[in-house]
Amino acid sequence: MKRNLLALALLAAATSPTWAAECTTTVESNDQMQFNVSSITVPKACSEFTVTLKHTGNLPKAAMGHNLVVTSTADMAGVAADGMGAGLENDYVKPGDERVIAASKIIGGGESATLTIPVSQLKADESYSFFCSFPGHSAIMKGEVILGG
């Protein structure tokens, strides 16, 4: 009897849904100035959310580099403009810019980089965006960051 109850309990545990949040994602970029996603959903249950950026193209970072920067949507244009002046040596992100929630380094074809979003910095009543801050890219290479349930 005990053996049957134990087997039943193990079966129930194995078939019940897992509620652990997935706290990582991968975003791809290419030589045509495109991300492969237009939104990233960050679960509230995560304390940190890690994004891996992969450049699937072939061009070097000086010619067609990409990064991924997360800011409030209201701050995006200003951060992108200030990033242009920061130069490649600063990954086109102004050093110490407090408007930046997270940012990866600039990568070229075949490379990848990661960035970590501190979920506590995202507020449910605010709009967030991700974009590439390489000069001229943010007009096309952008998307929405959604704080999910």
N, C-alpha and C positions, 0 to 999 in steps of 0.2 A: 504494500500500500504506500509506504513512504517513498519507495522507488518510483512509483507511478506519479505521485504528487511532485517529486523533484523533476521528473522528466517533463511534466506538464508546465511547471514553473519556468524551466529552461526554454521550452518551446515558446511560451508566451513572451519571455524576454527577448528572444531572438526575432520574433515577428512583430514586436511593437515598434512604432515609428521612432526614429531617432530625432530628438529635438535640438541636438547640438548645432549651433550656427556655423556655417561655412564662412570663415574669416579670411579667405584669400580669393583672388581672381587673377586672370591673365588678360592683358590687352595687347593686341598686335598693331603695329604701325608698318607703313610700307613706303616705297619710293614715290608713290602717287599722292603723298600727303593725306593719308587716310588712317583713321583708327578703325578697327573691325567692330566696334561697339559704339552706340550713341548714348548709353547710360551704364552706370555702375550702381548696383544696389548694395548698400552697406548695412548689414543687420545690426540693430540696436544692441543685441546680446553680445556682440564682440567688443572687447576693450580696445583692440587694435585691429585694423583691417589692412592686409598686405596686398599690394598690386604689383605684379610682375609685368613689366613692359618689354615686349620683344619687337625688334626691328626686323621684319621679314625681307626687307629689300637688300640691295647690294651696295648702294652709294655710301661713301664715308660720312662721318658726322659733320665735317666742315661744309659739305655740300648739301646733305639731306638728313641732318641730324634731327632726332626727336627726343622729347622728354614728356613727362606727364606731371602737370601741376594742378593741385586742388586748391580752390579758393571759394569764397562766397561768390555767387554770380554777380553781385553788385561790384565786387573788387576785381573781377577778371580782366577787364580792359586796362585798368591802371597797372595791374601786376604785369600784364603782357607788355605794355609800353615801357615800364621801368626795366623789365627784363632785357629788352633789346639793347639798352644802354649798358647793361651789366656785362655783355660779351660772352663768348663761348667759354672763356676761362672760368666763368661763374655759372655755366650751364644756362645762360639767359634767364637767371633769376637774381634779382637785386639782393645782395647779401644782407641778412638780418631783416628781410621784409616780413613784418608781423602779420600781413594779410595772407601769407602763404600758409596753408594748413599742412601741406605735404608736397614734396617735389622730388622727382628722380633726377639723375644726371642725364646729360645729353648722350645718346647712343647713336651709332651708325649701323649700317647694314650688317646683319648677322649677330649683333650684340643684344644683350638684355640688361635690365636694371630693375631694382625693386624700390618701392617706397612704402612707408607705413603711415596710414591715416589714424591718428588718435581719435577714436570714435566719440570720446567725451567732448571734443571740440565742435561736433556737429549738433546743431539745434533743430528740433522738429519743425519749428516755424520759420526756418530760413531756407533759401534756395542756394544750392552749391553746384559748381561746375568743375570739370576737368578740361585741360587743354594742353597743347604743345606751345611752349613759349619761344621756340626758334623763330627768328624774325619772319613775319608774314604768314606763319602757319596757323595761328590761333583763329583766324577768320573761318577756316575750314575744319581744322582738327580740334574739335571740341565736343563736349557732351555733358550730360547731367549726372550729378551724384545724388542718389536718393537714399535717405535714411529710412531703412525698412523696419518692419515689425519683428 
